């Protein structure tokens, strides 16, 4: 990956200068995941439209949601995962989407759309990427492991492993390791999952959703739960065969991240122009190449020049994280609090 892409992906706020030709003062405020859109794609949008894009980044759905509900708004577009799309719809935080304003909406794979339960008919969300976190292992440091969540039971790797600082991903991993759904509402099953994570915890350096990829690439960590795109963007291209990225055989929590327009967005017209631009096959292909992920944009697939880290077939056993409902969410939050800070 180009150095400038990686540097920009880490920026907390990026102001991109509007096109000299356009000279427009129109702006768009985007609140997006770290690493998700390369800066040159946004630069080209600015050059084409004259719309200046200001980007803030977050590392988890919880971080994004908490900032929005605390009043840290001013954003026009957010990119939540499916479970948080449901939550934000229920709380009136999102504007309905007028797909008639998106000429490129038809490029999305009907098979991917059919799997969506969090927003049937895409009334409030426009799918961007469908993927999952997995496990990355440094082959030069670790041997004798299965493609299983039980790698985190390895006490001999203590001090060399991390898991995401993400409640749904970590508890979801533990639930799948026990044969349960990532959305399991049973308090007894959730307690079993909490105890699994408590068993893994002494072997972990920390829960980390931000710097795990850099630390893995530097050799500090040898086993990390996380997103393949983060790991491979950081890892030297000529040494990527050292990385064994896999989805554990027991299954994984899966996500669909979508573009959503926040309720009361001041720059809604610019938001629609940006989302439609991101749905263009050439642009979608560039993003998928950058992330090394399969694209849900059908015509974009023929334009991709980079082989994805995995295909949609590899996600067949994945399970979407769904909105748990308030009562079940309280149980998950309590379990996560106990894991993070103790009983």
Protein Blocks (a to p, Z undefined) as FASTA:
>chain_A
ZZklmmmmmpmbdcddddfklopabdcdddddehkacfklmmmmmmmnopacdddddfbf
klmmmmmmnopghiabdcddfklmmmmmmnopaccddfklmmklmmpcfklmmmpmklgh
ilmbccfbdcdddddddfklgghiacdfklmmmmklgoiaccdddfklmmmmmmmmnopa
fkbcbfklmmmmmmmmmmmmmmpfbdcfklmmmmmmnomambdcddfklmmmmpcfklmm
mpccdddfkbpcdddddddddehiablmmmmmmmmmmmpmklmmmmmmmnopacfbfklm
mmpcbdcfbdfklmmmpccdddebjmlmmmmmmmmmmmmnoZZ
